[in-house]
Amino acid sequence: MKRTSVKKEKPTRVGSGNIPPEPAQDPRFGDLTPEWIAWYRATRTPEEFAARYAHRGIK
């Protein structure tokens, strides 16, 4: 069985040619690090953000 590499998600916001770099995630919080959540919100569509965080109570 051949292994394939896992690709990191790329921002898909249309028209944003100047995407800020991804901030570091706190090992204790992972993708719930406040700076990372703010970056994700700024670089993704509202639908992508809701799909990832709505079930966690983050709006």
VMD Tcl script that builds the backbone (N, CA, C; Angstrom):
set m [mol new atoms 177]
animate dup $m
set s [atomselect $m all]
$s set {name element resname resid chain x y z} {
  {N N MET 1 A 0.844 -1.179 0.000}
  {CA C MET 1 A 0.000 0.000 0.000}
  {C C MET 1 A 0.885 1.236 0.000}
  {N N LYS 2 A 0.614 2.136 -0.891}
  {CA C LYS 2 A 1.415 3.339 -1.016}
  {C C LYS 2 A 0.873 4.434 -0.098}
  {N N ARG 3 A 1.757 5.075 0.631}
  {CA C ARG 3 A 1.345 6.173 1.505}
  {C C ARG 3 A 1.387 7.482 0.738}
  {N N THR 4 A 0.403 8.312 1.023}
  {CA C THR 4 A 0.396 9.633 0.409}
  {C C THR 4 A 0.609 10.662 1.496}
  {N N SER 5 A 1.249 11.738 1.161}
  {CA C SER 5 A 1.501 12.776 2.153}
  {C C SER 5 A 0.226 13.575 2.404}
  {N N VAL 6 A 0.087 14.028 3.627}
  {CA C VAL 6 A -1.069 14.836 4.000}
  {C C VAL 6 A -0.745 16.276 3.665}
  {N N LYS 7 A -1.607 16.900 2.893}
  {CA C LYS 7 A -1.384 18.288 2.509}
  {C C LYS 7 A -2.033 19.207 3.520}
  {N N LYS 8 A -1.347 20.308 3.851}
  {CA C LYS 8 A -1.927 21.299 4.748}
  {C C LYS 8 A -3.026 22.042 4.000}
  {N N GLU 9 A -4.022 22.473 4.754}
  {CA C GLU 9 A -5.116 23.234 4.155}
  {C C GLU 9 A -4.591 24.576 3.666}
  {N N LYS 10 A -5.039 24.966 2.511}
  {CA C LYS 10 A -4.656 26.255 1.955}
  {C C LYS 10 A -5.818 27.224 2.100}
  {N N PRO 11 A -5.535 28.479 2.425}
  {CA C PRO 11 A -6.614 29.467 2.488}
  {C C PRO 11 A -7.298 29.585 1.140}
  {N N THR 12 A -8.612 29.750 1.160}
  {CA C THR 12 A -9.353 29.787 -0.090}
  {C C THR 12 A -10.122 31.089 -0.292}
  {N N ARG 13 A -9.894 32.069 0.547}
  {CA C ARG 13 A -10.609 33.330 0.398}
  {C C ARG 13 A -10.265 33.953 -0.949}
  {N N VAL 14 A -11.273 34.269 -1.703}
  {CA C VAL 14 A -11.089 34.804 -3.044}
  {C C VAL 14 A -10.589 36.242 -2.967}
  {N N GLY 15 A -9.586 36.565 -3.760}
  {CA C GLY 15 A -9.098 37.928 -3.859}
  {C C GLY 15 A -8.102 38.320 -2.775}
  {N N SER 16 A -7.666 37.391 -1.959}
  {CA C SER 16 A -6.699 37.754 -0.923}
  {C C SER 16 A -5.318 37.268 -1.345}
  {N N GLY 17 A -4.613 38.095 -2.067}
  {CA C GLY 17 A -3.293 37.727 -2.530}
  {C C GLY 17 A -2.237 37.940 -1.463}
  {N N ASN 18 A -2.583 38.626 -0.375}
  {CA C ASN 18 A -1.628 38.937 0.667}
  {C C ASN 18 A -2.055 38.236 1.957}
  {N N ILE 19 A -1.834 36.932 2.049}
  {CA C ILE 19 A -2.263 36.129 3.193}
  {C C ILE 19 A -1.179 36.177 4.265}
  {N N PRO 20 A -1.537 36.554 5.497}
  {CA C PRO 20 A -0.536 36.583 6.565}
  {C C PRO 20 A -0.082 35.171 6.918}
  {N N PRO 21 A 1.128 35.037 7.455}
  {CA C PRO 21 A 1.616 33.701 7.806}
  {C C PRO 21 A 0.814 33.100 8.952}
  {N N GLU 22 A 0.746 31.794 8.954}
  {CA C GLU 22 A 0.014 31.074 10.001}
  {C C GLU 22 A 0.752 31.219 11.332}
  {N N PRO 23 A 0.057 31.669 12.393}
  {CA C PRO 23 A 0.725 31.789 13.687}
  {C C PRO 23 A 0.934 30.418 14.324}
  {N N ALA 24 A 1.836 30.377 15.283}
  {CA C ALA 24 A 2.104 29.125 15.986}
  {C C ALA 24 A 0.918 28.771 16.876}
  {N N GLN 25 A 0.656 27.486 16.988}
  {CA C GLN 25 A -0.406 27.012 17.874}
  {C C GLN 25 A 0.207 26.637 19.219}
  {N N ASP 26 A -0.480 27.011 20.296}
  {CA C ASP 26 A -0.056 26.624 21.635}
  {C C ASP 26 A -0.263 25.117 21.763}
  {N N PRO 27 A 0.737 24.369 22.240}
  {CA C PRO 27 A 0.586 22.911 22.354}
  {C C PRO 27 A -0.588 22.487 23.238}
  {N N ARG 28 A -0.958 23.324 24.188}
  {CA C ARG 28 A -2.069 22.973 25.078}
  {C C ARG 28 A -3.422 23.172 24.407}
  {N N PHE 29 A -3.508 24.131 23.490}
  {CA C PHE 29 A -4.796 24.481 22.905}
  {C C PHE 29 A -4.945 24.084 21.445}
  {N N GLY 30 A -3.852 23.845 20.750}
  {CA C GLY 30 A -3.920 23.453 19.347}
  {C C GLY 30 A -4.631 24.480 18.493}
  {N N ASP 31 A -5.648 24.048 17.731}
  {CA C ASP 31 A -6.340 24.985 16.850}
  {C C ASP 31 A -7.340 25.863 17.600}
  {N N LEU 32 A -7.353 25.802 18.923}
  {CA C LEU 32 A -8.183 26.712 19.722}
  {C C LEU 32 A -7.357 27.864 20.297}
  {N N THR 33 A -6.096 27.989 19.890}
  {CA C THR 33 A -5.265 29.123 20.285}
  {C C THR 33 A -5.912 30.387 19.733}
  {N N PRO 34 A -6.161 31.408 20.579}
  {CA C PRO 34 A -6.880 32.609 20.118}
  {C C PRO 34 A -6.276 33.276 18.883}
  {N N GLU 35 A -4.952 33.360 18.811}
  {CA C GLU 35 A -4.316 33.987 17.642}
  {C C GLU 35 A -4.567 33.164 16.378}
  {N N TRP 36 A -4.567 31.838 16.532}
  {CA C TRP 36 A -4.789 30.968 15.381}
  {C C TRP 36 A -6.230 31.053 14.905}
  {N N ILE 37 A -7.173 31.135 15.849}
  {CA C ILE 37 A -8.586 31.285 15.485}
  {C C ILE 37 A -8.789 32.582 14.718}
  {N N ALA 38 A -8.178 33.677 15.185}
  {CA C ALA 38 A -8.296 34.969 14.496}
  {C C ALA 38 A -7.701 34.886 13.091}
  {N N TRP 39 A -6.564 34.215 12.938}
  {CA C TRP 39 A -5.946 34.054 11.623}
  {C C TRP 39 A -6.845 33.223 10.712}
  {N N TYR 40 A -7.391 32.135 11.245}
  {CA C TYR 40 A -8.246 31.264 10.446}
  {C C TYR 40 A -9.483 32.020 9.969}
  {N N ARG 41 A -10.073 32.796 10.847}
  {CA C ARG 41 A -11.258 33.592 10.492}
  {C C ARG 41 A -10.929 34.600 9.388}
  {N N ALA 42 A -9.736 35.210 9.475}
  {CA C ALA 42 A -9.347 36.232 8.497}
  {C C ALA 42 A -8.973 35.645 7.142}
  {N N THR 43 A -8.574 34.382 7.109}
  {CA C THR 43 A -8.081 33.807 5.851}
  {C C THR 43 A -9.025 32.801 5.210}
  {N N ARG 44 A -10.156 32.525 5.833}
  {CA C ARG 44 A -11.096 31.543 5.285}
  {C C ARG 44 A -12.460 32.171 5.042}
  {N N THR 45 A -13.265 31.469 4.306}
  {CA C THR 45 A -14.629 31.941 4.072}
  {C C THR 45 A -15.449 31.707 5.338}
  {N N PRO 46 A -16.537 32.453 5.513}
  {CA C PRO 46 A -17.395 32.232 6.691}
  {C C PRO 46 A -17.911 30.794 6.789}
  {N N GLU 47 A -18.150 30.158 5.664}
  {CA C GLU 47 A -18.642 28.784 5.671}
  {C C GLU 47 A -17.567 27.824 6.194}
  {N N GLU 48 A -16.317 28.023 5.772}
  {CA C GLU 48 A -15.225 27.177 6.250}
  {C C GLU 48 A -14.999 27.371 7.746}
  {N N PHE 49 A -15.054 28.624 8.192}
  {CA C PHE 49 A -14.869 28.899 9.616}
  {C C PHE 49 A -15.979 28.248 10.435}
  {N N ALA 50 A -17.216 28.386 9.992}
  {CA C ALA 50 A -18.347 27.801 10.718}
  {C C ALA 50 A -18.243 26.278 10.749}
  {N N ALA 51 A -17.806 25.677 9.652}
  {CA C ALA 51 A -17.684 24.221 9.608}
  {C C ALA 51 A -16.661 23.714 10.618}
  {N N ARG 52 A -15.634 24.495 10.874}
  {CA C ARG 52 A -14.584 24.056 11.786}
  {C C ARG 52 A -14.886 24.388 13.249}
  {N N TYR 53 A -15.527 25.539 13.501}
  {CA C TYR 53 A -15.664 26.006 14.879}
  {C C TYR 53 A -17.070 26.163 15.417}
  {N N ALA 54 A -18.102 26.115 14.595}
  {CA C ALA 54 A -19.477 26.348 15.081}
  {C C ALA 54 A -19.886 25.333 16.136}
  {N N HIS 55 A -19.513 24.076 15.973}
  {CA C HIS 55 A -19.897 23.049 16.949}
  {C C HIS 55 A -19.158 23.217 18.282}
  {N N ARG 56 A -18.132 24.063 18.305}
  {CA C ARG 56 A -17.385 24.325 19.535}
  {C C ARG 56 A -17.881 25.583 20.240}
  {N N GLY 57 A -18.884 26.231 19.673}
  {CA C GLY 57 A -19.452 27.431 20.284}
  {C C GLY 57 A -18.723 28.719 19.936}
  {N N ILE 58 A -17.848 28.697 18.942}
  {CA C ILE 58 A -17.107 29.884 18.528}
  {C C ILE 58 A -17.802 30.488 17.316}
  {N N LYS 59 A -18.126 31.761 17.403}
  {CA C LYS 59 A -18.821 32.426 16.299}
  {C C LYS 59 A -17.960 33.486 15.672}
}
mol reanalyze $m
mol bondsrecalc $m
mol representation Tube
mol addrep $m
